[in-house]
Amino acid sequence: MRGIVRKCERQSFPIEAAAASLGGIRLALIVVVRLCAIGIVALALSAKVWAETVGVFFDPEVEQIKFAAGDLKAALESKHFKVEMRPLASLNAAYANKKVVVGLASNTAVTAVFAAQGGSKVAGLGEQAYGLRTTETPRKSYWALGGDANGAMYGGLQIAENIQFNGFSGNYNHEESPAIVRRGIKLNLPFDKGSLTYGRAKASGINNAIHHVWDMTFWTTWLDEMARHRYNVISIWNNHPFTSMIKLPEYPEVAIQDVTDFDGRKKVMSIDEKIEFWRRVMVYAKSRGFEFYLVNWNIWTDGATGRHGITDDKQTAATSPETIAYMRQCMTTLLETYPDLAGFGITQGEHMSENDDDNSAFLGKTFGLGMADYARRHPERKLTFIHRWHLADFSTLKRNFGDLMVLPNVKFEMSFKYSLAHMYSAALPQRMDDKQIKPLRENKLRSWLTVRNDDFYYHNWGDPDFARAYINGMIAKGDWFVGFYMGSDGYCPTRTFFSKNSVTQGLLEVQRQWYMFML
């Protein structure tokens, strides 16, 4: 299965972990045998001659393709090939060695060489799609031709996995395109003890996550791993992300300076440094093919509560002019600050009044009009607004978000809890029926599926048949289905902190649970 060999080769287990239950002579023999084996391998490697030279041709100016080329280099070297990393512009029919070519199917210079060497035509590739081809003239070569940069990246990653399984012996001549175009992750993340996500405030996972969130290495590793698993959407869920992500001239003191957890640990970090940090994260996400979304719950005003008349009181916040004005400015400034933010999602949630009409009106006047303000000034920028179905009514939505819905550069979409909170309870959850689908079609709206995994936080899981049935069930939903994002409430999956096994302690959770995420 795709990815298993790569992971097993990468994550070897030390002798101490493998033989912790053994003792005395038996352990000594294992150590001696293992050390002898290591010595033999070391001698063999010291005398090793590279089997052959393989050229990897790619465009180093396209980050997605550059990333795939790096995995190709690693895969080839793991099979003892000497690798020449060459710019795509240097590709020509005279190159005598085996080669792997990663590029766009629309690149006529590449396709001319491809055709001259006997390649069969690759055409009609759409978003994220790719064609794999094998040619034999003058030497065996692999080609990954993408419909776009993301498609070329996925094609290159697939060839890298094929090489890990089969070396340079396989033949690949087929096309791939995604049945689900948006494949995402839901990350509940706190930014500070004063800027929390939904769940138990002082839980160990939340407290530990506060510092991992501000570690660039965490994000680069996370995005690399998830791109290899073919995810392309990241959604970060926080009660009130604004005070840790933007500066408001009208409200200068609400920005949270530094990063502080519940144990008193502090990372010195100004709001300007925080803004630069998140810009870098979003740029890196884009370089791995990801769309980046923020989603909040309402109404929280972490960091701003009590200032300028701003309140998150459940009974009065939805009708507070001061809170409405503040939140509207938050939305507009967020979009101005982050050009690589794909969109924003909202919840008509648990921390609001019992008056659903007031609550919906509040969301329309704040996040709805805030995005509309920005979108009118920047018609060239495409944005997505996601409204969760939670406590929402379609007729009320049309009234309160009408100004946003009519804008040509904004997609207004819904999000539905597909399996409630338990995605592993049933492969085909009976949640979306005609009663739910009818209003979507009547209002010409499409919906994401929020896939909640509140089942397995600490355990590892893997059942290919269940995963296949679950995904196929989503695909069958039809024309209203946008995509999914999968994740937990009450748990912040950053780095493993609860393991007594040193092999997994400190790993990213997506590395510890790699098999589940891959499926």
N, C-alpha and C positions, 0 to 999 in steps of 0.2 A: 504494500500500500504506500502511496505517495508520502514521502517524508519520514517514514519509520526508520529506514536505514540511516538517513542523515542524523536523526536525533540520537539513535543508539550509538553511532560512531562518535558523536560529539560529547555525550554525557556518560563518560566512563566512571566506574565506581572504584574508590580506593580499597586497598586490601583491608584496612581497618573496618570499613563498613561491611564489606562482603563477608568477612570471617569473624565478626564480632562475637558470635556465639561459639566459636571454636577455641580450643585451648591447647597448651603444652606442645607436644611433638607434632600434632596434626597442623597447628598453626605455623610452626617452624618450617615444616615441609612445604606448606603452601607458599610461604614467603620465599623459600629457596627456589622452588620451581618457578614462581613468578619472576624472580630476579634473573634466573637463568634465561627465561624466555625473553625478558627485556634486553638482556645482553646480546642474545642471538639476533633479535630484531635490530638492535643498535649497530651490530657489525654488518648486517645485511644492508642497512640504510647507508652506512658510511661508504660502502663499496658500490652503492646503487648508481646506475647510469639511467638518465631519463629515457623512457621507452621511445618516444617520438616527440616531435614539436607540433603543437597545434596553435594556430592563430585565432584569437578572439577579436573580431571586428565589431566595433560599436561606436556610437557617437558620445564622446565624453562630455558634451555640452548638455545632454539630456539626462537629468538626474535619475529618472526611473530606469533608463537603459543602462546607465553607468552602474547602478546597484545590481542589476541582473548580471552584468559582465563580471562583477566581483564574485558573485556566487559561481559563475561558470569557471572562473580561474581556480577557485578553491576546489571545485568538484574535479576538474581535470588534474590538478596537482595531487589530489588524494588518490588518483589512479596512475600516478607517476609519469604524467605527461609534462613536458616542458612547455610553458605557455608564453606566447608572444601576444601582448596586449596592443592592438593596432587601431588607429582611428578609422572610422568607417570610410572616410574620404579616400583612404589609401587602397581600398579594395579594388583588385583588378584580376583579370583572368590569368595572369602570369604567376600568381602566387602558387607555389608548388606543394605546400604542406596541407595537411588536413586543417580544417577551419570550422569555426562556429561564427555565424553572422547574425547579429541582432539589429533590426532596423524597422523602418516603416514600410508597409507594402506600397505606399505612394511614392517612395524614393526611386525615381526612374534609373538613376545611376546604379543602384544596388540591383534592381530587378533586371537590368540589362545583363549584368554579369551572371546573375542567377539563371536567366533564360539561356545564355550562351553555354552554361555548364549543364544543361539538360533539365532545369527545374520546371515543374508543372505550375501553371499560373495560379496565383493566389488573388482572389478578387472578392468584392462584396463584403469586406470585413467592416463591422461596425464598432461601436464603443467597447473597449476592453477586449476585443476579439483578436485572435492571432491564428496564423497558419504555420504549421511546422512542416518542413520539407527536408528530404535527404537527397543529396546529389553524389555522384560517383566520379565525376570528371573535374579536374585531373586526379583528385584524391577524394575519399569519402569526406563529406562536409554536411554540417547541419545548419539550417536556416530557420530563424524565428522572425516572421514578418507580421507586424502588428497593424491593426486598423487605426490605432493611436498610440501614444507613448506608453500608456498603461498596458495596452494589449501587447506591445513589444516586450515590456518588462515581464509580464506573466508568461509569455512564450519563452523568454530567456531563462526564467526560473524553472520552467518545466523541463527544458533541455538539461539544465544543471542537475535536476533530480533524476532524469533518465540516465545521465552519465554516471551518477552515483550508483545506480542499480546495474547498469549494463556496460559501463565503460563506453567505448566508441564503437560498439558492435550493433546497436539497434538500428532500425529503419523507421522513420516517423514521417508520415505523409497524411496529415489531417488538419482540420480546423476546429477551433474551440471558441465558443462565445458564451457569455454568462446567461444562465436562465434567470438568475436573480441579479439585477444590476447593482443594487445597493446592499452591501453585506457588512453589517456594522456591529460595533461593541458599545455597550452602555457602561460607563465607568462612573460610579458614585465616588466623588473625590472631595475631601475637605481642603481648603487653602490655608486655614489658620484656625486656632481654637475659637477665634471670633468670626470665622467664615466657614460654616459647616455644610455638610451634605446631610441628606435625610438619614435618620437612624439614631442610635444611641451615641450621644455626643462624646462620652469618654471611653468608648470601647477601644480595646487595644489596637484593632485593625485600623480604626479611624485615626487614633493618635500617631501610630507609626507612619501612616500614609501621608500625614501633613508634610513631612520632610522629603519623602520620596517624590512627591508632586513637583517639588522645586529642584529636582536633580535632572540635569539635561541628559546624563547617561541613561537614566531610567527611560526617558522618552525615545531616545535614538534606538536603544535595544528593543523596546516594546514595539515601535513602529516597524523595525526591520523584521522582527519575528512574525508580526501579524500580516505584513505584506506577503511573506513567504506562504502564509496560510490562506492568502487571497482575500483578506478583508480589505475594505476600502472606505469605511465610514467609522469615524470615532465621534462619540457623543459624551461630553463630560457634564455630569449632573451635580449641581451645587445649589444650595438654597438661595444664595444671593451673590453671584460671582463678581459683581461689579466693583465692590470696594477693594478687591485684590487685583483688578485687571485694568482699571481706567482712572484717569484724573478728570475731575469736573471743576472747571474754573468757578462755577457758582457755588460749589460745595467742597472747598479745598481740604477741609479737615476730615472728611469721611473716608479718605483713602487709608487703608491699613498699611502702615509701615512695618517692615521686618516680618518674620515668620515665627510664630510662637506656638508651641504645643502645650498640652495639659500638664506635662512634667516640668515646664519652665524652660525647656531647651529653646534657644533662639538662634535664628539665622538672620544676620543683618542684611537687609535688602530693601532698598527704597522702592517706592511705587514706580519710579522711572525704570529701575532695574527689572522689576516684575513685568512691566509692559514689554520691555525688550526680550525678556525670557519667553513670554508667550508668543511673541512674534516669531522667534526662532523655532519654537515647537511647531507652530502652524506651517512655517516654510518647510520644515523637515517633513511634516506629515504630507504635504503636497508633493514632495519629492519621492514619496513612496506610494503615490496614487490615492491618498486619502482625502475625503471631504471631512471638514472639521466643524462640529456643531457644539453649541452650549445649550443646556436645558436647565430650567430652574423650577422650583416649587414656589407657591405663593400663599400668603404674602409674608416674606421675610425681608428685613432691611439691615442685615448684619453689618455693623460698622457705622451705620447712619442713623440708627434708632435714637430718637430724642433730640436730634439736631435739626434746626430749621423747621420744626414742626413735623418732621417725618416720623411716622409711627407704623408699627406692624401689629397693632392691636386688632384682634380678630373682628371686633364689633365695629370699629370705626375706620380702619385703614382703607377699605374699598371706596369710601366716599370722601376721604381726606384730600382736599385740593393740593396741599403741600406734598403729600406722598405721591399723588398722581403726577404732578409736575416733575418731581425728582426722578421717578421711574421712567418717564418718557425721555428725559434727558439721558438717563443711563443707557437706554436702548440705542439712541442715535449716536452717542459718543462711542459706544462699544464698536459699532460698525465703522465709524470713522477711524478708530484706533487700529483695527485689525482687518486689513484688506484681504487676507486669506481665510477669513471666517466664512464658511458656506451658508450658515443660517443659524436660527435661534428657535428653541422650542420652549413652550410654556405649559404649565399645569394649572387648571382651575382646581386647586387642591384642598388639602385638609386644613390648612392654616388660614381659612377665610371665613367670612360671616355665613350665616345660614340663609342669606338672601342671594340666590343664584343669579338673579338679574343684576344686582349691584356688582357681584363678583365678575360676571362676564363683561359688564360695562367698564369696570376698572381695567381689565386686561386689554380691552380694545383701545381705551384712552391712553394707556401707557406703552405696552410693547407693540401693539398694532400701529398706533399713530407714530410712535418713535421710529419703527422701521419704515413706515410710509414717508415720513419726513426725509429720511436719508435716501430712500429709493427714488423719490422724485428728483432729488438733486443729482443723482448718479444713475441715470437710466442705462448706462453701459454695464453696470454690475448686476449679475444674476444672484438672487437671494432666495432662500427657502425659509418659510415660516411654518413651524410645526405646532399644531394645537392638539394636545392630548384629549381623547374623548372623555376623560375623567370628569364627571359632573357637568358635561357640556351638552348644549342643545343646539341643533342645527339652525333653526329659525332665528335664535338669538345670536348665533355666530354671524350670520349674514348681516344682521342689523349692526352689530358692534365692530365688525371687521370689514365692512363693505369698502371703505377707502383703500384698504390694503389689497383686497381680493381682486380689484379691477386693474391693478398695476401690471403692465406687461412683463416687467423684469422680476416679479415676485411670484413664486409658487406657494400657494397656501395649501398645506397638506395636514392630514390628521394622523394620529397615532393611537393604536388600539392594543390593549393588553391581551395578547393572543392566548396564552395559557394561564391567565391570571398570574400567580407567582411561581408556578411549578411546571417548567417546560418538560421535565422528565416524567410527568405523571401520565401523559398519553401522547402517542405519536401523531394522532389526529384529533386535537382538542375541538370539541363541538362548541366553539365560541363565536365564529363568524357565520351567521346564517342570513337568510333573505331579509330578516328584520333589520340587521345592521347594514347589509350591503345596499339595500334599497335607497336610504337617504344619501349615501355617498354618490350613487349614480344620479339621483334626482338633482343633487346640488353640484354635479360635475366636479367632485372631489376625489382625491386618491388618499390612501392611508398606508403608513408604516405599520409594521407589527412590532410591538415591544415584547421581547421574549425574555421573561424573567426567570432567572436561574436562582431561586432561593432554596434549592435542594442540596447542592454539593458545594460547600465552601472549602472543606478540608480534604475530602476524598477525591481520588482520581477516578474518572469515568471514561468508558469507551465502548460503544455499541454501534458498529457501522450500519446494521440493519435498521435500528431505531432512528439514527441520524438521517439515513436515506429516506425513510418514510416521512419523517418530520419535514424535511426540506421539500420533498415532492408535494406534500400537503400544502405548503405555502405557495408553491408554483401554480398549483391548480386554482388558486383564488381568483385569478383573472385580471381584468383590465384595471381594477382599482388598486392593485397591490404595488406599492413603491419599492419596498425592501424591508429589511429587519435590522434591529440592533438588539444584542443579547447581553444581559448582565444582571447583577444582583442589587437588591436593596438591603441595607443593613450590613453590607460587607464591602470593603474597599480593596480590591485585588491589586496591590502594588508589589511588594516583595514578601516572600514567605518568612514569617517570624515565629511560627508556632511549632516548627519541626525539631525533634530531638536528633534527627539524622542530619549530619553535617553536609551530606551531599545536596540536600534540597534547601537547607536554611540559607536565606539570603538571595535565592534565585528569584527572578521575576515569576509571579504566579502564572503568567502565560507560558513560561518555560517549564515550570513544575507540572502544569496541566496541559502540556503541548498536544497530547493525543486528542483530548476533548476539543480543544480549539481547532485543531486540524480537521476533525470530522465535521 
